Amino acid sequence: MKTTLKNIRLVATDLDGTFLKSDHTISANNLEALHRLGSNNITRVAATGRNLRKVKDVLSAETPFDFIVYSSGAGIFDWKTQKQVYFQNIGKQSVRKLIDTFIGKNLNFHAFFPAPENHLHWYHRGGETCEEFERYFAFNNHFATELIPLSFPETELCQFLVIIPEVENQFQQLKSEIEAVCPEIRVIRSSSPITKGYIWIEIFHRSVSKGNGVKYICKLLNINQEETLGLGNDYNDFDLLEFTGHSFLTENSPAEIKHLYPNVPSNENDAFAKAIQPIVG
């Protein structure tokens, strides 16, 4: 028999476009919902594509989460103790193969330092100018270093980010080509949080996913999968929603995926508070 919402012991939510409003603030109702979950001894997890430094841009130390699954599951951070719990990077040999492949294809990409320092990154401009790449670079250039192939160090990396126009067949072909380079990695698709009309292709170690991050926490706390609830709004939340026993998408999710899970109101209308209301009454 499936666990009811009254038996939930862990709630995991994406941040951008889900828990946070579009201006990256937290609504009073969502904040109150977090407190109510805590009062009921329910573990609260933020599962986000943001790196840890960017998480701290939108969550204060007092925001009542228990764990942060950051960089789509590349790392887990205990928010109460402010200590690292887990991280997983891409191995050195795979890093070299991927860099050579991306440069050979003249792609615009970023290569991120090993977690947990993965707010730092190298950048490479490809053969075609990409406005979205330049916008991302403008936001993050104080953490960026130009990638010089001949002097690039032998190192693990947390992830790669390749930015392309939102052309479905181009994405599918590139995804297949990247996955064929080495078996250690996986490709995650995300809609650009900066500008519509672009796809962010994120490459991680194959074990990295929001769902696996939450699974790790469940094992740590002896929580059953059926006792979890997940909330997201985009393609990169699928791994989370496939793991959680009860899963929801927000009203502001892309139209082509909204039918896959039950819907709750948009991130501008307290999606998180509405989703957990049956849990805490």
C-alpha positions, 0 to 999 in steps of 0.5 A: 500500500502506498504511503499517504502524504500524512506519513511523509518523512522527507520533502525535497524541492528544487529552488529556482522556479519552484521554491523561490519566486522569480526574483529569487526571494522566498515567500512568507508562506513558503518560509512558514511551510518550512518551519511547519515541516521542521516542527513535525520532524520532517527532513527538508531538502533543497535539491538544486542545480546551483553550486554551493556558493550560489545557494548561499546567494539565495538562502541565509544560514537561518533558512530552515533547510536540513540538507542541500543537494547542490550542483544537481547532486554532485555534492550534499551539504548539511545546512545545519552544521554547515559541513560537507556530507558528500561529493562526486567529480568526473575523473581525470581521464574522462575530463581530458577526453571531454575537453578534447571533444568539445574543443574539436566540435568548436563548442562554447563551454565551461569546465568547473573545478572539483566540488565543493569549489565548483563555483570556480571554472574555466571557459572556452569560446567556440567557433560560433558566437553565443549570446547566452554563453556571453550572458553567463560569462558576464554574470560569472567572469570573476570566477572564470579563467580562460581554458588554454588546452596545452596548459590545462592541468590534470584534474578531476572536474565537477561538471561541464556546461555546454550552451546551445540554442533550443533546437531539439534535434541538435540537442539529441544528437549532441547528447548522444555524441557526448555520452559516447565519449566515455561511460563515466558521465551522464548528460542532464538537460536544463532550460536556461534560467537566464534567457528563453530559447537556449538549452544548458547541457550539463555533464556530470559523473554518471552517479550524479543526480538530484534523485541519488542525492536525496537517496543518499540522505534517505539512507543516512536517516533510514527513511523509506523512498515511499516516505518522500515528496519531491517538487520541481519545475524543469527537465533537470528535476526528473531524476528527483521526481522519479525517486520521490514517492510522491512527486509534483510539478509546478504550474510554470513548468514547460508545457510539454512536461506538465502532464507527467506529474500532478501539478501545483500552483506556480512558484509565484503562487506558493507552490511549495506551501501548497504541495506540503499542505496535506502533510502538515494540515 
